[in-house]
C-alpha cells in the first residue's frame, strides 16, 4: 500500500500505525518527527503532478482541510481519494478507524483505544466556563459552529460563545470579542501562531490560555494526551 496524506493529523496517524505505507505528505506535516517522505505542497495547494508521480494507491484528505477542486483533479487522474469528515471527538474515532483500515492497518491500533478511553472517562467539570477562541488575527476570526476544536473544549468544560454563529469561523472585531467578557480567551498556536507576546495584549483584564494547537485541532495520536495537556493549559490561564 502506497499512501499520500494531505492532512497533518492523518499523516501522524498513518505513519505511526502502518509503517512504510506513507510515501508523500504536505509541507505542514510535522509529526512524527523526522518523517522522511516526499513533500507535496500545502494542504490548500498540493502539487497534483508530484502526487501523481508517486503512484499512490490512496490519497487521504479532509473535507475542511483540503479544497474540493484539488481532490477532484486527483480523482480525474485516476487516483482513489478518501475524504474524512471530523466535526466531533466521537466522529474522529470512527473516521480514524475507517482511514487506518483503508491504509492497510492489520488491526485497530492501541493508541486509538487509549485515546477513546481517555475521552470516555473524563470527569464532569466542576464548573463550566465561557470562552472566545481566536484562530486568526488581521482580521480576527474565532471558532464558530460545528467545529472539532469546539467539541474538544466543550468536553473539557469550556463553552465558546460563538458556537451558535451561522459561520464555522466568523470574523469578529476584537472590540466585540472583548465586550463579550468571556471567562477565558483560548489562543492556539495554529493556524495563527499566537504567543505570549502576540495575542494576550489584545484582551487586557481577561485570562488567556496559550494552548498547543496540535492537541486542540488534530485528530490522531495526539488525541490521547489532549485532555491532560489542554486541561493544564486552561487551568494555567493568566490575566
C-alpha positions as CSV (number, residue, x, y, z in Angstrom):
1,X,0.0,0.0,0.0
2,X,1.3,3.5,-1.0
3,X,-0.4,6.4,0.7
4,X,-0.2,10.2,0.3
5,X,-1.6,12.3,3.1
6,X,-2.8,15.8,2.7
7,X,-3.7,16.4,6.4
8,X,-1.1,16.7,9.1
9,X,-3.0,14.8,11.8
10,X,-3.8,12.0,9.4
11,X,-0.2,11.8,8.4
12,X,0.8,11.2,12.0
13,X,-1.9,8.5,12.4
14,X,-0.9,6.6,9.2
15,X,2.9,6.9,9.8
16,X,2.6,5.6,13.4
17,X,0.2,2.8,12.5
18,X,1.2,1.4,9.1
19,X,5.0,1.8,8.9
20,X,6.2,2.2,5.3
21,X,2.8,2.9,3.8
22,X,3.2,6.7,3.7
23,X,5.1,7.9,0.6
24,X,4.1,11.6,0.5
25,X,2.8,14.3,2.9
26,X,2.3,18.0,2.9
27,X,4.9,20.6,3.9
28,X,2.9,21.1,7.1
29,X,3.1,17.5,8.3
30,X,5.5,17.9,11.2
31,X,4.7,14.7,13.1
32,X,6.1,12.2,13.6
33,X,9.4,14.0,14.0
34,X,11.9,13.1,11.3
35,X,9.3,11.9,8.8
36,X,11.2,11.1,5.6
37,X,8.7,11.2,2.7
38,X,8.3,13.3,-0.4
39,X,6.7,16.6,0.3
40,X,3.7,17.5,-1.9
41,X,3.0,21.2,-1.1
42,X,0.4,22.6,1.3
43,X,-3.0,21.4,2.4
44,X,-4.7,24.1,0.3
45,X,-2.3,24.0,-2.7
46,X,-1.0,20.4,-3.2
47,X,1.3,19.7,-6.1
48,X,-1.0,17.4,-8.1
49,X,1.6,16.3,-10.6
50,X,4.1,15.5,-7.8
51,X,1.4,13.4,-6.1
52,X,0.7,11.6,-9.4
53,X,4.4,10.8,-9.8
54,X,4.4,8.9,-6.5
55,X,1.7,6.5,-7.9
56,X,-0.2,6.2,-4.6
57,X,-2.8,3.5,-4.1
58,X,-4.7,6.0,-1.9
59,X,-4.7,9.7,-1.1
60,X,-6.2,10.7,2.3
61,X,-7.8,14.1,2.8
62,X,-10.3,16.0,4.9
63,X,-13.3,18.0,3.8
64,X,-12.3,21.1,5.8
65,X,-8.5,21.0,5.4
66,X,-8.4,20.4,1.6
67,X,-10.1,22.0,-1.4
68,X,-12.6,20.1,-3.5
69,X,-11.1,21.2,-6.8
70,X,-7.7,19.7,-5.8
71,X,-9.3,16.4,-4.8
72,X,-11.4,16.3,-8.0
73,X,-8.2,16.7,-10.0
74,X,-6.7,13.8,-8.3
75,X,-9.7,11.6,-8.9
76,X,-9.9,12.7,-12.5
77,X,-6.3,11.5,-12.9
78,X,-7.4,8.1,-11.7
79,X,-6.4,8.2,-8.0
80,X,-8.5,6.9,-5.2
81,X,-9.2,9.7,-2.6
82,X,-10.5,9.0,0.9
83,X,-12.1,12.1,2.4
84,X,-12.7,12.3,6.1
85,X,-15.2,14.5,8.0
86,X,-14.4,15.3,11.6
87,X,-16.6,17.7,13.5
88,X,-16.6,16.0,16.9
89,X,-14.3,13.9,19.1
90,X,-16.6,10.8,18.7
91,X,-16.6,11.3,14.9
92,X,-12.8,11.4,14.9
93,X,-12.6,7.9,16.4
94,X,-14.8,6.4,13.7
95,X,-13.1,8.2,10.9
96,X,-9.6,7.3,12.1
97,X,-10.6,3.6,12.3
98,X,-12.1,3.8,8.7
99,X,-8.9,5.6,7.5
100,X,-6.5,3.2,9.0
101,X,-8.3,0.1,7.7
102,X,-8.2,1.6,4.2
103,X,-4.5,2.2,4.6
104,X,-3.9,-1.5,5.4
105,X,-3.7,-1.5,9.2
106,X,-3.9,-5.2,10.2
107,X,-5.8,-4.3,13.4
108,X,-7.0,-1.3,15.4
109,X,-4.0,0.4,17.0
110,X,-3.5,0.6,20.7
111,X,-3.2,4.4,20.6
112,X,-6.7,4.7,19.2
113,X,-8.2,2.6,22.0
114,X,-6.2,4.6,24.6
115,X,-7.4,7.9,23.1
116,X,-11.0,6.8,23.2
117,X,-10.6,5.6,26.8
118,X,-9.1,9.0,27.8
119,X,-12.1,10.9,26.4
120,X,-14.8,8.5,27.6
121,X,-13.6,8.6,31.3
122,X,-13.3,12.4,31.7
123,X,-14.6,13.7,35.0
124,X,-17.6,16.0,34.9
125,X,-16.1,19.6,35.1
126,X,-16.6,21.2,38.5
127,X,-17.9,24.3,36.6
128,X,-18.3,25.4,33.1
129,X,-16.6,28.5,31.7
130,X,-17.3,30.6,28.6
131,X,-14.6,31.4,26.1
132,X,-13.8,33.1,22.8
133,X,-11.3,31.1,20.7
134,X,-9.5,33.2,18.1
135,X,-7.9,31.2,15.3
136,X,-6.6,34.2,13.2
137,X,-6.0,37.9,13.5
138,X,-5.9,40.6,10.8
139,X,-8.8,40.0,10.6
140,X,-9.8,38.4,13.9
141,X,-11.6,35.1,13.3
142,X,-12.9,32.7,16.0
143,X,-14.3,29.3,16.4
144,X,-18.0,29.2,15.4
145,X,-20.5,26.5,14.9
146,X,-19.8,22.8,14.3
147,X,-16.1,22.5,14.8
148,X,-13.9,19.7,16.1
149,X,-12.0,22.1,18.4
150,X,-15.2,23.4,19.8
151,X,-16.3,19.9,20.7
152,X,-12.9,19.3,22.3
153,X,-13.3,22.3,24.5
154,X,-16.9,21.6,25.4
155,X,-15.9,18.2,26.7
156,X,-13.4,20.0,28.9
157,X,-16.0,22.4,30.4
158,X,-15.4,25.3,28.0
159,X,-18.4,26.7,26.1
160,X,-17.2,29.1,23.4
161,X,-19.5,32.0,22.8
162,X,-19.8,31.8,19.0
163,X,-20.9,28.1,18.9
164,X,-24.3,29.2,17.6
165,X,-23.0,31.5,14.9
166,X,-24.1,30.9,11.3
167,X,-20.4,30.6,10.2
168,X,-18.0,28.0,11.3
169,X,-15.2,30.6,11.6
170,X,-16.8,34.0,11.8
171,X,-14.9,37.2,11.5
172,X,-15.5,39.3,14.7
173,X,-13.9,42.6,15.6
174,X,-11.7,42.3,18.6
175,X,-13.7,45.1,20.3
176,X,-16.7,42.8,20.2
177,X,-14.7,39.8,21.5
178,X,-13.6,41.9,24.5
179,X,-17.1,43.2,25.1
180,X,-18.4,39.6,25.3
181,X,-16.5,39.3,28.6
182,X,-15.7,35.6,28.3
183,X,-14.3,33.8,31.4
184,X,-11.3,32.9,29.3
185,X,-9.7,33.6,25.9
186,X,-8.2,30.4,24.3
187,X,-5.2,31.2,22.0
188,X,-3.9,28.2,20.0
189,X,-0.6,28.3,18.1
190,X,-2.2,27.2,14.8
191,X,-3.4,28.1,12.3
192,X,-2.3,31.5,13.5
193,X,0.7,31.3,15.9
194,X,-0.5,33.1,19.0
195,X,2.3,33.6,21.6
196,X,2.7,35.3,24.9
197,X,3.7,38.5,23.1
198,X,1.2,38.2,20.3
199,X,-2.5,37.8,21.3
200,X,-3.0,38.3,25.1
201,X,-2.2,42.0,24.8
202,X,-5.5,42.4,22.8
203,X,-7.5,41.2,25.8
204,X,-6.5,43.2,28.8
205,X,-8.0,42.0,32.0
206,X,-9.2,38.7,30.6
207,X,-7.5,35.4,31.5
208,X,-5.7,34.0,28.4
209,X,-4.7,30.4,27.8
210,X,-2.0,29.7,25.3
211,X,-2.6,26.2,24.0
212,X,-0.8,23.8,21.7
213,X,-2.9,23.7,18.5
214,X,-1.9,20.1,17.8
215,X,-3.8,19.0,20.9
216,X,-6.8,21.3,20.1
217,X,-7.3,20.7,16.4
218,X,-5.5,17.5,15.4
219,X,-7.4,14.2,15.4
220,X,-4.7,11.4,15.6
221,X,-2.3,10.0,18.2
222,X,-2.3,13.4,20.0
223,X,-6.0,12.7,21.0
224,X,-4.8,10.5,23.8
225,X,-2.9,13.3,25.6
226,X,-5.2,16.1,24.7
227,X,-7.4,16.1,27.8
228,X,-4.3,16.3,30.1
229,X,-2.3,18.8,28.1
230,X,-5.2,21.1,27.3
231,X,-6.6,20.8,30.8
232,X,-3.3,22.0,32.3
233,X,-3.1,24.9,29.8
234,X,-6.6,26.0,30.6
235,X,-6.0,25.9,34.3
236,X,-2.9,28.0,33.9
237,X,-4.7,30.8,32.1
238,X,-3.4,34.2,33.3
239,X,-4.6,37.7,33.0
